[in-house]
Amino acid sequence: MMVEPMNWISEVVRPKIKTLFKRETPENLWVKCPDTGQMVFHKEVESNHWVIPGSEHHLKMSAQARLKMMFDEGTWIDVPLPEVAADPHKFRDEKRYVDRLKDARAKTGMADAFKIGFGRVSGLPMTLAVQDFAFMAGSLGMAAGEAFVRGAETALDKRTPYVVFTASGGARMQEGILSLMQMPRTTVAVRRLNAARLPYIVVLTNPTTGGVTASYAMLGDVHLAEPGALICFAGPRVIEQTIREKLPDGFQRAEYLKAHGMVDQVVHRHALKETIARLCGLLTNQEPGAAALRPAQPVPEPA
């Protein structure tokens, strides 16, 4: 049997040259627009507050990035959140619930789905709560409910408006009835804000669904929404399968809900800070523009 001689040019030289000039490409170098398929540099999207230039598609945004975008630089602090039982039902499906929590905390660097900040927005003292969809789909459990209530208590203590950015797939099934109990608990916290005549503003981001929509997400004095955000209790696919009818285009999206009176205003992410500051200024009889002209002062830590 004849063995073909090895071609040293193609088998030895070329692989070495390829290895010499090979460049490693980071996996997250590009971001693909879900609407147009356009490929955009990751850093360009990040610097644009996670809005795709051109198509203006609003991507999901981390809680930390959103707080940084909203608060005046150097004027805000994280509000410490209470601890809760990690796994009250010892729940297990494909993997243990405690393991899912560990994975989510390692991935996001957060203790749970909410992050609360206290500081100044355009010079006005404000308490902000942000749900992060990256933490187990922003699901509402005991820790998230406690965080929401702590944010409301901070707003009550400091006499500030309470602004909540929602992003959730609904209640957290691993905690069963204890997660559903957070719906009335958060509702009571909102009623305390109303009784104290403190503004409660909700910003609905993509997606806001399930038990979150059925509780604090729809109890605001003013409801804002980001463009294209899905806002619903049950999703369009579930409704179509139930009623066996085709739903209208854009059904349950922010623009559709504004046209039908469930959302007060659809606001581009770049205009959110200005819009919220103006609303809070009107509702508290303050001037955000004049306040912003003063040198920024650090806020005291909440008690």
FENVENHU-V264950 format. One record per residue. N is the residue number from 0. RES is the residue in one small letter. PSI is psi in radians with two decimals (NA if undefined). D_FIRST is the distance of its C-alpha to the first C-alpha in whole Angstrom. Layout:
N_RES_PSI_D_FIRST + N_RES_PSI_D_FIRST
//
This chain:
0_m_2.28_0 + 1_m_2.42_4 + 2_v_2.17_7 + 3_e_2.35_10 + 4_p_2.50_13 + 5_m_2.26_15 + 6_n_1.82_18 + 7_w_-0.39_21 + 8_i_-0.81_24 + 9_s_-0.55_23 + 10_e_-0.41_21 + 11_v_-0.93_24 + 12_v_-0.86_27 + 13_r_-0.81_28 + 14_p_-0.65_28 + 15_k_-0.68_30 + 16_i_-0.74_32 + 17_k_-0.73_33 + 18_t_-0.64_33 + 19_l_-0.67_36 + 20_f_0.16_38 + 21_k_2.35_37 + 22_r_2.30_41 + 23_e_2.23_42 + 24_t_2.08_44 + 25_p_2.52_46 + 26_e_-0.52_46 + 27_n_0.47_50 + 28_l_-0.59_50 + 29_w_2.66_51 + 30_v_2.28_53 + 31_k_2.24_53 + 32_c_2.19_56 + 33_p_-0.43_57 + 34_d_-0.86_59 + 35_t_-0.24_57 + 36_g_0.05_54 + 37_q_2.39_55 + 38_m_2.18_53 + 39_v_2.51_55 + 40_f_2.36_55 + 41_h_-0.78_55 + 42_k_-0.59_58 + 43_e_-0.71_60 + 44_v_-0.74_60 + 45_e_-0.76_61 + 46_s_-0.31_64 + 47_n_0.41_65 + 48_h_0.68_66 + 49_w_0.65_63 + 50_v_2.23_64 + 51_i_2.08_61 + 52_p_2.43_63 + 53_g_-1.21_63 + 54_s_-0.37_63 + 55_e_0.42_65 + 56_h_2.28_63 + 57_h_1.95_65 + 58_l_2.89_62 + 59_k_2.61_63 + 60_m_2.42_64 + 61_s_2.74_64 + 62_a_-0.72_68 + 63_q_-0.76_68 + 64_a_-0.65_67 + 65_r_-0.72_70 + 66_l_-0.71_72 + 67_k_-0.64_71 + 68_m_-0.65_72 + 69_m_-0.77_75 + 70_f_2.60_77 + 71_d_2.48_79 + 72_e_2.29_77 + 73_g_0.23_78 + 74_t_0.09_80 + 75_w_2.77_79 + 76_i_2.75_78 + 77_d_2.36_76 + 78_v_2.16_78 + 79_p_2.43_77 + 80_l_2.57_76 + 81_p_2.66_77 + 82_e_2.62_75 + 83_v_2.96_74 + 84_a_2.28_73 + 85_a_-0.72_69 + 86_d_1.33_68 + 87_p_-0.48_71 + 88_h_0.05_70 + 89_k_0.88_67 + 90_f_2.51_65 + 91_r_2.30_61 + 92_d_-1.92_59 + 93_e_-0.45_55 + 94_k_2.87_56 + 95_r_2.55_59 + 96_y_-0.69_62 + 97_v_-0.57_62 + 98_d_-0.65_58 + 99_r_-0.70_59 + 100_l_-0.75_62 + 101_k_-0.76_60 + 102_d_-0.77_57 + 103_a_-0.68_59 + 104_r_-0.65_61 + 105_a_-0.63_58 + 106_k_-0.71_57 + 107_t_-0.35_61 + 108_g_0.23_62 + 109_m_2.70_65 + 110_a_-0.58_67 + 111_d_-2.84_67 + 112_a_-0.29_68 + 113_f_2.58_71 + 114_k_2.29_72 + 115_i_2.35_75 + 116_g_2.59_77 + 117_f_2.16_80 + 118_g_-2.57_81 + 119_r_2.39_83 + 120_v_1.98_81 + 121_s_0.67_83 + 122_g_-0.22_86 + 123_l_2.29_86 + 124_p_2.38_86 + 125_m_2.60_84 + 126_t_2.19_81 + 127_l_2.40_78 + 128_a_2.29_76 + 129_v_2.23_72 + 130_q_2.38_70 + 131_d_2.00_66 + 132_f_-0.38_64 + 133_a_-0.37_61 + 134_f_1.69_62 + 135_m_0.84_62 + 136_a_0.54_63 + 137_g_0.45_66 + 138_s_2.61_67 + 139_l_1.96_71 + 140_g_-2.89_71 + 141_m_-0.75_74 + 142_a_-0.72_73 + 143_a_-0.70_73 + 144_g_-0.75_76 + 145_e_-0.67_77 + 146_a_-0.76_76 + 147_f_-0.80_78 + 148_v_-0.70_81 + 149_r_-0.68_81 + 150_g_-0.74_80 + 151_a_-0.71_83 + 152_e_-0.66_85 + 153_t_-0.76_85 + 154_a_-0.70_86 + 155_l_-0.75_89 + 156_d_-0.69_90 + 157_k_-0.03_89 + 158_r_0.89_91 + 159_t_2.79_88 + 160_p_2.68_86 + 161_y_2.04_83 + 162_v_2.18_80 + 163_v_2.22_77 + 164_f_1.99_74 + 165_t_2.51_72 + 166_a_1.83_68 + 167_s_2.61_68 + 168_g_0.02_66 + 169_g_-2.78_69 + 170_a_2.69_70 + 171_r_1.94_68 + 172_m_-0.48_67 + 173_q_-0.30_66 + 174_e_0.03_70 + 175_g_-2.32_71 + 176_i_-0.48_75 + 177_l_-0.55_75 + 178_s_-0.66_73 + 179_l_-0.51_75 + 180_m_-0.34_79 + 181_q_-0.37_78 + 182_m_-0.93_79 + 183_p_-0.56_82 + 184_r_-0.80_82 + 185_t_-0.56_81 + 186_t_-0.71_84 + 187_v_-0.69_86 + 188_a_-0.68_85 + 189_v_-0.68_85 + 190_r_-0.58_89 + 191_r_-0.67_90 + 192_l_-0.74_89 + 193_n_-0.74_91 + 194_a_-0.57_94 + 195_a_0.02_94 + 196_r_0.72_94 + 197_l_2.36_90 + 198_p_2.38_88 + 199_y_1.91_85 + 200_i_2.32_82 + 201_v_2.28_79 + 202_v_1.96_76 + 203_l_2.05_73 + 204_t_2.99_70 + 205_n_2.19_67 + 206_p_2.74_67 + 207_t_1.92_70 + 208_t_3.05_70 + 209_g_-2.48_71 + 210_g_-0.40_74 + 211_v_-0.77_74 + 212_t_-0.59_75 + 213_a_0.04_77 + 214_s_-1.97_79 + 215_y_-0.34_79 + 216_a_-0.39_77 + 217_m_0.40_80 + 218_l_0.21_83 + 219_g_2.72_83 + 220_d_-0.59_86 + 221_v_2.39_84 + 222_h_2.01_81 + 223_l_2.79_78 + 224_a_2.56_75 + 225_e_2.64_72 + 226_p_2.34_70 + 227_g_0.06_68 + 228_a_2.36_68 + 229_l_2.14_68 + 230_i_2.00_71 + 231_c_3.02_72 + 232_f_-1.10_72 + 233_a_2.46_70 + 234_g_2.84_67 + 235_p_-0.62_67 + 236_r_-0.73_64 + 237_v_-0.74_66 + 238_i_-0.76_69 + 239_e_-0.72_67 + 240_q_-0.49_66 + 241_t_-0.85_69 + 242_i_-0.15_72 + 243_r_0.74_69 + 244_e_2.67_70 + 245_k_2.28_68 + 246_l_2.74_70 + 247_p_2.70_71 + 248_d_2.37_69 + 249_g_0.20_69 + 250_f_2.32_71 + 251_q_0.18_71 + 252_r_2.81_70 + 253_a_-0.77_73 + 254_e_-0.68_74 + 255_y_-0.76_75 + 256_l_-0.59_77 + 257_k_-0.76_79 + 258_a_-0.42_80 + 259_h_0.25_81 + 260_g_0.13_83 + 261_m_-0.28_81 + 262_v_2.37_80 + 263_d_-0.68_82 + 264_q_2.41_80 + 265_v_2.12_76 + 266_v_2.25_76 + 267_h_2.52_73 + 268_r_-0.63_71 + 269_h_-0.36_73 + 270_a_0.04_76 + 271_l_-0.80_76 + 272_k_-0.82_78 + 273_e_-0.74_81 + 274_t_-0.79_81 + 275_i_-0.71_82 + 276_a_-0.72_84 + 277_r_-0.74_86 + 278_l_-0.83_86 + 279_c_-0.61_87 + 280_g_-0.74_89 + 281_l_-0.72_91 + 282_l_-0.35_91 + 283_t_0.11_93 + 284_n_0.81_95 + 285_q_2.89_93 + 286_e_1.82_92 + 287_p_-0.61_88 + 288_g_-0.81_88 + 289_a_-0.66_91 + 290_a_-0.61_89 + 291_a_-0.41_86 + 292_l_-0.37_88 + 293_r_2.65_89 + 294_p_2.37_87 + 295_a_2.29_85 + 296_q_2.38_86 + 297_p_2.52_84 + 298_v_2.58_85 + 299_p_2.63_86 + 300_e_2.48_84 + 301_p_2.55_85 + 302_a_NA_87
//
